[in-house]
Amino acid sequence: MMGDLSPRKSQSPNWSDSGSGTSGDHVNILHEPVPTRPRLPSRKSSGTMIVSRDSAIGPIETTFAPDDVRSMSPRRTSEDIESLGKEAREELQRHAKALQDSLIVLFNRIEAVKEEHDKLDNHNKFLQKYIGDLMTTSKITASSSRAKK
């Protein structure tokens, strides 16, 4: 049919999608049954645990050998956490002190550059005034020398 746009396989016996097998192999793969997922086993509810007030239930202290994997747990005690916090605070204080020292050095350098700038600016103003005075005196002397001639 001309109006049929559904995908069709060629009826040619030499035709292959991958080029490595025959068309018969391809058709067998397409029509194999789809595997189904196995069902999960059903679980029974654990329910609630009822414990009398008199029973002594709590964390059980266990000791492990130093080479036991369970002794290398990432869990930390409150003392460990406090010591880590103290070390972190000390490191932050050292870092803050270093930053403050570098700021003081920068401030002193800025002040020195500012003083040098002011000094050079004053020298520049002095030289401009001196040159201006020389120009006026040279104009005065030039005009007086022309008047004498």
C-alpha positions as CSV (number, residue, x, y, z in Angstrom):
1,M,0.0,0.0,0.0
2,M,1.2,3.5,-0.7
3,G,-0.5,5.3,2.2
4,D,0.9,2.9,4.9
5,L,3.7,4.6,6.9
6,S,4.2,1.8,9.4
7,P,7.8,0.4,9.5
8,R,8.2,-2.7,7.5
9,K,11.1,-5.1,7.1
10,S,12.3,-5.8,3.6
11,Q,11.2,-9.1,2.2
12,S,14.6,-9.6,0.6
13,P,16.4,-12.7,2.1
14,N,19.8,-10.9,2.0
15,W,18.7,-7.8,4.0
16,S,20.2,-7.3,7.5
17,D,20.1,-4.4,10.0
18,S,23.5,-5.0,11.5
19,G,25.3,-6.6,8.5
20,S,26.5,-9.4,10.6
21,G,23.5,-11.8,10.6
22,T,20.7,-13.0,8.4
23,S,17.2,-11.6,8.4
24,G,15.9,-14.8,10.1
25,D,18.1,-14.2,13.1
26,H,16.8,-10.7,13.5
27,V,13.1,-11.8,13.4
28,N,13.8,-14.5,16.1
29,I,15.2,-11.9,18.4
30,L,12.2,-9.6,17.9
31,H,9.7,-12.2,18.8
32,E,11.2,-13.7,22.0
33,P,9.1,-13.3,25.1
34,V,9.8,-10.4,27.3
35,P,11.2,-11.5,30.7
36,T,9.1,-10.6,33.7
37,R,10.4,-9.3,37.0
38,P,10.1,-11.7,39.9
39,R,7.7,-10.8,42.7
40,L,9.1,-9.5,46.0
41,P,8.5,-11.7,49.0
42,S,6.0,-10.3,51.4
43,R,7.2,-9.1,54.8
44,K,5.5,-9.2,58.1
45,S,5.2,-6.0,60.1
46,S,7.7,-5.9,63.0
47,G,5.0,-4.3,65.1
48,T,5.6,-2.1,68.2
49,M,8.0,-3.1,71.0
50,I,6.5,-3.0,74.4
51,V,9.0,-2.6,77.2
52,S,8.2,-2.5,80.9
53,R,9.5,0.4,83.0
54,D,11.6,-1.9,85.2
55,S,13.7,-3.3,82.3
56,A,17.2,-2.0,81.9
57,I,17.4,-1.2,78.2
58,G,20.0,1.1,76.9
59,P,23.2,1.3,74.9
60,I,25.4,-1.7,75.4
61,E,29.0,-0.9,75.8
62,T,31.2,-3.0,73.6
63,T,35.0,-3.0,73.4
64,F,36.7,-3.9,70.2
65,A,40.3,-4.7,69.5
66,P,42.4,-1.9,68.0
67,D,42.7,-3.8,64.7
68,D,38.9,-4.6,64.5
69,V,37.2,-2.7,61.7
70,R,34.4,-1.7,64.1
71,S,36.8,0.2,66.2
72,M,37.6,2.5,63.3
73,S,34.1,3.8,63.1
74,P,33.7,7.5,62.0
75,R,31.5,8.1,65.1
76,R,33.1,10.6,67.5
77,T,32.6,11.2,71.2
78,S,31.6,14.6,72.5
79,E,35.2,15.0,73.8
80,D,36.5,14.4,70.2
81,I,34.0,16.9,68.8
82,E,35.0,19.5,71.5
83,S,38.7,19.0,70.7
84,L,38.1,19.3,67.0
85,G,36.1,22.5,67.6
86,K,38.9,23.9,69.7
87,E,41.5,23.1,67.0
88,A,39.3,24.7,64.4
89,R,38.8,27.8,66.5
90,E,42.5,28.1,67.1
91,E,43.3,27.7,63.4
92,L,40.7,30.4,62.6
93,Q,42.3,32.7,65.2
94,R,45.7,32.1,63.7
95,H,44.4,32.8,60.2
96,A,42.6,36.0,61.4
97,K,45.8,37.2,63.2
98,A,47.8,36.6,60.0
99,L,45.2,38.5,58.0
100,Q,45.3,41.4,60.5
101,D,49.1,41.5,60.3
102,S,49.0,41.7,56.5
103,L,46.4,44.5,56.7
104,I,48.7,46.4,59.1
105,V,51.6,46.0,56.7
106,L,49.5,47.2,53.8
107,F,48.2,50.2,55.8
108,N,51.8,51.2,56.7
109,R,52.8,50.9,53.1
110,I,49.9,53.0,52.0
111,E,50.7,55.7,54.5
112,A,54.4,55.7,53.3
113,V,53.3,56.1,49.7
114,K,50.9,58.8,50.7
115,E,53.6,60.8,52.5
116,E,55.9,60.3,49.5
117,H,53.2,61.5,47.2
118,D,52.5,64.6,49.3
119,K,56.3,65.4,49.4
120,L,56.6,65.1,45.6
121,D,53.5,67.1,45.1
122,N,54.9,69.9,47.3
123,H,58.2,69.8,45.3
124,N,56.2,69.9,42.1
125,K,54.3,73.0,43.2
126,F,57.5,74.7,44.3
127,L,59.1,74.0,40.9
128,Q,56.0,75.3,39.1
129,K,56.1,78.5,41.1
130,Y,59.9,78.8,40.5
131,I,59.5,78.3,36.8
132,G,56.6,80.8,36.7
133,D,58.7,83.4,38.5
134,L,61.6,82.8,36.1
135,M,59.3,83.3,33.1
136,T,57.9,86.5,34.5
137,T,61.4,87.8,35.3
138,S,62.6,86.8,31.9
139,K,59.7,88.7,30.2
140,I,60.4,91.7,32.4
141,T,64.2,91.6,31.5
142,A,63.4,90.9,27.8
143,S,61.0,93.9,27.6
144,S,63.4,96.2,29.5
145,S,66.4,95.2,27.3
146,R,64.3,96.0,24.1
147,A,63.4,99.3,25.6
148,K,67.1,100.2,26.1
149,K,67.9,99.5,22.5
